[in-house]
Amino acid sequence: MPQYMRGKRRQYVFLELAAVLIVVGTFATGFLPSTPFYQVLSGGIIVAGFAVGYAGLGAFELLE
């Protein structure tokens, strides 16, 4: 498989994972108890989703 195709597939995997994390975090805010711990946990999942999305787009360099 050519190198550029591996990069594209990796980018799509990162973006799909980001979308899943953002959706799960959003649903978690409604399903989990409304205590500060669980709301921070849900927000952290959402923020992690955005971080994975930015990594997938190559917005910042990871340790490569």
C-alpha positions in Angstrom: 0.0 0.0 0.0 1.4 3.4 -0.9 2.6 5.7 1.9 0.0 8.4 1.2 -2.8 5.9 1.5 -1.6 4.9 5.0 -1.7 8.5 6.0 -5.2 9.0 4.7 -6.5 5.9 6.4 -4.9 6.9 9.7 -6.5 10.4 9.4 -10.0 8.8 8.8 -9.6 6.6 11.8 -8.6 9.5 14.0 -11.6 11.6 12.8 -14.0 8.7 13.3 -12.7 8.1 16.8 -13.0 11.8 17.5 -16.6 11.8 16.4 -17.4 8.8 18.6 -15.8 10.4 21.7 -17.6 13.7 21.2 -21.0 12.0 20.8 -20.4 9.6 23.8 -19.4 12.6 25.9 -22.4 14.5 24.9 -24.8 11.7 25.7 -22.9 11.1 29.0 -23.8 14.6 30.2 -27.5 13.5 30.0 -27.2 10.0 31.3 -24.7 10.3 34.1 -25.7 11.9 37.5 -25.4 15.7 37.7 -22.6 15.7 40.3 -19.5 17.7 39.5 -17.3 14.7 39.1 -19.4 13.1 36.4 -20.0 16.4 34.5 -16.2 17.0 34.5 -15.7 13.4 33.3 -18.2 14.0 30.5 -16.5 17.2 29.5 -13.2 15.6 29.6 -14.4 13.0 27.1 -15.6 15.7 24.8 -12.3 17.6 25.0 -10.4 14.4 24.4 -12.5 13.9 21.3 -11.6 17.3 20.0 -7.9 16.7 20.8 -8.0 13.4 18.8 -9.7 15.2 15.9 -7.0 17.9 15.8 -4.3 15.2 16.0 -6.0 13.4 13.1 -6.0 16.6 11.0 -2.3 17.1 11.7 -2.9 20.4 13.5 0.0 19.7 15.9 3.0 17.3 15.8 3.0 14.2 17.9 6.1 12.5 19.0 7.1 10.9 15.7 
